Amino acid sequence: MIGARVVWDQRFMSYDFGPGHPMHPSRLELTHRLCDELGLLDLPGVQVAPAVAATDEQIATVHTPALIAAVQRVSADPSARVDGHGLGGSDTPNFRGMHSATALAVGATVEAAHAVWDGQVQHAVNIAGGLHHGMPNEVAGFCVYNDAGVAIRSLLDAGVERVAYVDVDVHHGDGVERIFWDDPRVLTVSVHETGAALFPGTGFPGDTGGPQAPDSAVNVALPPGTGDAGWLRAIHSVVPHVLRAFRPQIMVTQQGCDAHFADPLSHLAVSIDAMHAAYSLLHDLSHELCEGRWVALGGGGYELIEVVPRAWTHLVAIAAHQPLSLTLDIPEAWREHVARLYGQVAPRRMGDRGGEPITYGTWGAGYEPESPVDTAILATRRAVFPGWGLDPWFD
């Protein structure tokens, strides 16, 4: 069995909202180039596969025919007036080819999920995926169609009984949560900056799932300014516990890296090093709980040179079972490419902290009532842990 499939297709660059938009496709090309320069794509256990576009029928398993028709209309004529569906706004502006570009990202995630479920590969990575704000009848937050939602629906249709979706993007994974709000077969877990301070304004601890799926939605809403120790403490205090109780057969995870301290659109202060630790935890949980069946997606991340390429290159390396040192020097060829093409000075090393360890403490060591992060963690644990037979106060 191949250890990891990495989906890459130059056509991913067509998902482009235009000059000046935060979600520029250069972040994908730079990530792919860095992976290549570091030799990750040539490892014996790594398979690089092109994307296959999703069909309209696949997209319609999650999205309404009206939305699909509207997206197709503005794809042909971006100036076309379409009422509703969130189209034409500054966040998710129309662009020519919008439908086909997003169908490619969706299809890539669907194919990756089935390659993992069918046993062709153990892990799969699609950095062009993770479009978690896409709603059934509207586009939102830079996301047109919801690739994770379509892929998870496809897995359920194939007979999978329990899918865990874990989202560590700085923004709440609202679209995926909405799609599976009342489906007990899907556990959605989102660790994000509180909606009281950040788009999309949702994802509070009391949002725990529909009447047919109580406690299937898990939300950790962190205060602005949360750094490495608090972020990792929150993830470790919630995510492994609910996953172990749920016992997923496959994990789909979203690794938006916009919680980084340099990201221009959020207020957390997380380093590449902490992200590496979180990705490693998710990888290890996939092996512990579902025989390594892990589909890892990209997502948000708007510091296009300093953050996104390093974060997602670490993700690919972890999926390939060849994790990179955080003190590793970045290849000069990649840095020269950045200087030549973008006129910027690229980072020199693969981490931010110079190898300094991150100490965050376990929940079992004690709750700190004066800590805003611990207050947020406890709110989540109190909201959902009892339903899973877990103690909110003790590990």
DAKA-V143046 format. One record per backbone hydrogen bond with DSSP energy under -0.5 kcal/mol. NH is the residue of the N-H (numbers start at 0). CO is the residue of the C=O. Records with the same first field share a line. If there is no record, write none. Layout:
NH: CO, CO
This chain:
1: 119
2: 44
3: 44
4: 122
5: 3, 46
6: 4, 124
7: 5, 48
11: 8
12: 9
13: 10
14: 11
15: 13
16: 22
20: 17
23: 21
26: 23
27: 24
28: 24
29: 25
30: 26
31: 27
32: 28
33: 29
34: 30
35: 31
36: 32
37: 33
38: 35
39: 34
40: 34
41: 38
42: 39
45: 42
46: 3
48: 5, 46
53: 102
58: 54
59: 55
60: 57
61: 58
62: 58
63: 135
67: 63
68: 64
69: 65
70: 66
71: 67
72: 68
73: 69
74: 70
75: 71
76: 72
79: 76
81: 79
86: 83
87: 91
88: 85
92: 89
96: 74
97: 94
100: 96
101: 97
102: 98
103: 99
104: 100
105: 101
106: 102
107: 103
108: 104
109: 105
110: 106
111: 107
112: 108
113: 109
114: 110
115: 111
116: 112
117: 113
118: 115
119: 114
120: 114
121: 1
122: 2
123: 293
124: 4
125: 295
128: 125
131: 129
133: 130
134: 137
137: 134
138: 84
139: 142
142: 139
146: 144
149: 145
150: 146
151: 147
152: 148
153: 149
154: 150
155: 151
156: 152
157: 153
158: 155
159: 154
162: 184
163: 249
164: 162, 186
165: 163, 251
166: 188
167: 253
173: 171
174: 131
175: 131
176: 172
177: 173
178: 174
179: 175
180: 177
182: 179
183: 181
185: 182
186: 162
187: 185, 215
188: 164, 186
189: 217
190: 166
191: 189, 219
192: 169
193: 221
196: 193
197: 193
200: 197
206: 203
207: 205
209: 180
212: 209
214: 207
215: 207, 212
216: 207
217: 187, 215
219: 189
220: 218
221: 191, 219
224: 266
225: 222
227: 268
230: 226
231: 227
232: 228
233: 229
234: 230
235: 231
236: 232
237: 233, 234
238: 234
239: 234
241: 237
242: 238
243: 239
244: 240
245: 241
246: 242
247: 242
248: 161
249: 161
250: 292
251: 163
252: 294
253: 165
254: 296, 297
256: 299
259: 256
260: 269
262: 259
265: 262
268: 225
269: 258
274: 270
275: 271
276: 272
277: 273
278: 274
279: 275
280: 276
281: 277
282: 278
283: 279
284: 280
285: 281
286: 282
287: 283
288: 284
289: 285
290: 286
291: 285
292: 285, 289
293: 121, 291
294: 250
295: 123, 293
296: 252
297: 125
298: 126
303: 301
306: 302
307: 302
310: 306
311: 307
312: 308
313: 309
314: 310
315: 311
316: 312
317: 313
318: 314
319: 315
320: 317
321: 316
327: 324
329: 347
333: 330
334: 330
335: 331
336: 332
337: 333
338: 334
339: 335
340: 336
341: 337
342: 337, 338
343: 337
345: 343
349: 327
350: 325
355: 352
358: 356
359: 357
364: 361
365: 362
368: 366
370: 367
371: 369
374: 370
375: 371
376: 372
377: 373
378: 374
379: 375
380: 376
381: 377
382: 378
383: 379
384: 380
387: 383, 384
388: 385
389: 384
391: 389
